[in-house]
């Protein structure tokens, strides 16, 4: 594979249109080699093949030589050469126009690899964009530019560049690209995928306050959340142990997905579903396909011409549309039932009720004027769709990583269990109040998030104005990819980043190093920081603390110890199997859940 580092920004400045002829020459050499290879494969005559014939013809007569020259290229060869020449001309003219339009003194564009006509750098990005971006950053720096189809993309790597953009210039980098797939999510009113605007800021403010109120904002809400997690953890343990009977190994993934989704269903809708509910499991089974469509490197939005004829990309996009329609319809049905049964003045039963109460009254409650903008009730099911969908996908992915890491590093599992037994004891279950006293459990969680980086690249951002980052000019409406993986695997920041080592998060006294913990980037930063970050961390702590306190986890010896993954919006570990056994019995879990349910009914 030939590579070029040809970038016109060094040769075509704000006041110059001078071309980089070395780049053109390299491109021409490539086209020539491609042309010769094509001819060889097709067994077509080339200029080299015709050389002897040419000499013979010249010896015969000049007229015959002149007659031979027009026939040197066949119709196929001429067509191919003409097509490639047109692509070169179009590509170079676009480069020149982009440089000529830049304002004087605006600075240079970020460097990057050569951008192929039509497809750009889609092949180089490949199936694992976070790894491709990290590799390219070693060559071009933490800020570089690629092109996907006809869409220019700036990629940010490393903590310095990312924080400079998302934190120091938060509003400038807070928008989303106008991708068709983004308008499909949550019926076009998605909090996560909508553009940055005044109405979006209102929607986020309402959502953030409501999520906090129904998760960790109050003592009662924390207690209710704990009960939901405890109930689902008990059912998860029962099913895992049941499936491992007789030394069998089972895939914990589907069970983890339903367990986490049931917690969020209880928080959002006030109900849960059986693990055997096929309709609910089918609804949850589409997370991976959703992530592949909207994640960085997806071709659905950057190569729109692929929608014009049958191909896998068009099929995936139409499937994506159906997935979103079904998921939104599921939440919309919940919304309509809640609205019809909600009594005026009654306290909210769940998060859906809270949104219905709040939307439309947000201006009055804050006392702020927003130029007459108000959220209507259509934003309620859209926002809850985002919260329910994103949280259960992220959390189920994280829980699967925690389980596979337990089995791949049994010494870490043993150390987590030792701390739980020492701090909590064996006569009760871990709770949120224990969290400050379990530093190794928290270190395990932070290292699992860092090591897996299960959200490797954020949802694509877009700039709202012309700006610059680390000296490079970034025009308005530029698509921006944020590579969180590069932060979590930076060898300068983390010693031996490819090693799984929870102890890196403990200080010399055995407590959590808060500076190290805050350096893990998984929920983004700035204006688009995940509103469910605190809720997610609480659930992960409770799930893994209860599971480790009650169970032992064993890897399947017939499986490769290497942890492979599949890439989408999140990195999911590829299917693996484990054996789960109780450390004692189900009695403590059953009695605790029953006692809490009795207290609630009194």
Secondary structure, DSSP 8 states (H G I E B T S, - for coil): -------GGGTS-TT-----HHHHHHHHHHHHHHHHHHHHHHT---TTTTHHHHHHHHHH-HHHHHHHHTTSS-HHHHHHHHHHHHHHHHHHHHHHHHHHTS-TT--B-------BTTTBTHHHHTT-HHHHHHHHHHHH-SEEEEEETTEEEEEEESHHHHHHHHTTTTTTT-B----HHHHHGGGGT-TTTS-SSHHHHHHHHHHHHHHHHTTTSSHHHHHHHHHHHHHHHHHHHHHHHHHTGGG--B--HHHHHHHHHHHHHHHHHS----TT-HHHHHHHTTHHHHHHHHSTT-STTT-GGGGGS-SHHHHHHHHHHHHHHHHHHHHHHHHHHHHHH--TT---SSHHHHHHHHTT-HHHHHT---TT----THHHHHHHHHHHHHHHHHHHHHHHHHHHHHHH-HHHHHHHHHHHHHHT-SSS---GGGGGG-HHHHHHHHHHHHHH-SS-B-S-EE-SS-EEETTEEE-TT-EEEEEHHHHHT-TTTSTTTTS--GGGGB-TTSSB-HHHHHT--SS--GGG--TTHHHHHHHHHHHHHHHHHHEEEEE-TTS-SS--EEESSSEEE----EEEEESS-SHHHHHHHHHHHHHHH-
